[in-house]
Amino acid sequence: MYCSPQLHPPATALPTGLRDWLGARLSGPARGPRHEHRQLCVFALGWVGDFVLALPGIRLVLGKHAPAGCTLVIAPAVAALAQTEFPGVECLLLPVECSSLARDILPLWWRERARLSSVRHDRLVCFSHQRPLHYELALSWIDAGQDFRLLPASYPTMTAGELCTELRAHRELAEQVLGRPVSREEILPRFTGLAPGDDGRLVVYPFSRDVARNLAPAHVIRVLRLWREGSRAPIVLGGSPAEAPQLRHCAELARSAGLEISGIETPHGIDRLLQHVAQAGAVLSADSAAGHIATALDKPCVVITTPGFFGYCQPWTRSGRQQVFLADAPAGAVAAALPAL
């Protein structure tokens, strides 16, 4: 179930009706005794950027609960961050992607259903608002007295001038659980275990895990050439190790255009990614995890998103040090929003 109309379930080889029928056969907690009782299970499965956006909501609902009485269901990629931000809370790790029913979802049901069902929780709170089949199945395997999650009818609509819909959804869900209003300041992502630095470099993350959010290298180079007129600070291209070939190509295009790139850096793992972004003097990013991390740290940051995703995970800012543009924004306007360093 995808709550946002801006996202759509991926295509599947099986007919939708058959897939739904098979999914229903796999749903529901396992039979047998519950070996433990806890107060709260928080389901926040998603990519790094998704988890950064969910951090304040998770922190709010964990609230005054003892860490030993809580469970957090997350992706392996964010486990180290979760353990830093929520020490003492048990983290159960599930894959973010399971595209095939036979190859991925059936083995997941075999491996994880009994484990997720072995604890009885008083409350289940789901901060994953865009839920493919295996998310819904995993949620059904958790035995809980109360279930808090948003549905398409209760998911916020896009409104000009407001926070992105994901943050507004996190706030609405937290309000339901807490039974009180949640302020804008309370729901803005921040880190408790990570401090920003300033190494004087402009770090550029032009690509996203979702290729539809990638920035066009030619546009990025135009922005950087204009920015270079007012700053001699080093420019570093950053990304995941898998993006190294694209980054090298981008660097070659930049040098052909007379723009020197100081280096390409591809931090591996969440800890190195966090430190890489945290130490930058400023960040220019696609609509990706790097932009969310930089904004959560209140660093000087410019994020460029696409019309199809505008309103979903962007825009949001912590202060005037961040600005969000659409991909068709004039290069001069984007360059002017970056600090001279």
Protein Blocks (a to p, Z undefined) as FASTA:
>chain_A
ZZblkbccdddfbdfklmmmmmmmmgccdedddfbdcfbdcddedcfklmmmmmmmmmmm
nmmacfklpccdddfklmmmmmmmmghiacddddfbdfbfklmmmmmmmmmmmmmmmpcc
fbdcdfbfbdcfklmmmmmmpccfbdcdddfklpccddehiacfklmmmmmmmmmmnopa
cdfklmpccdfkbccddehiacddfbcfblmlpccfklmmmmmmmmmmmocbdcdddddf
klmmmmmmmmmmmmmnopacfbdcddehjklmmmmmmmpmbdcddddfklmmmmmnopac
dddddfklgoilpccdfblkbccddfkbcfklmmmmpcfZZ
